[in-house]
Amino acid sequence: MPFIAQNGRIEVVVPAGRKIAISSYGAGQTIIYYLNQPSQYPAAFYEASRLSNSTGTFGTFTADRTVAIEAGPTCQVEYVIGTSPSLTEQAFNPNNVVAV
């Protein structure tokens, strides 16, 4: 599963009909943002949720949706996209960090 390191941020596209599961490890908060679609501000994101040492599943989207995941300074994040996404819930592995 892809991981995001502390203070990392990534934008992923969740295809229509899919969900994204996100797990935040550590004491900090992970913030999940959705890109407004459609919007009068095409690049505008809005805050959808905060996770603190917990897991959340977001979607099912009716159209492709850009989701931004922002890891806090004291946490790492694992995420997976699918119809029934399942997280490994393994400890953070720096070898699996997604470059941001």
Summary of the structure (lengths in Angstrom):
residues: 100
radius of gyration: 12.9
end to end distance: 15.5
largest distance: 40.4
contacts: 302
relative contact order: 0.42
helix: 3%
strand: 52%
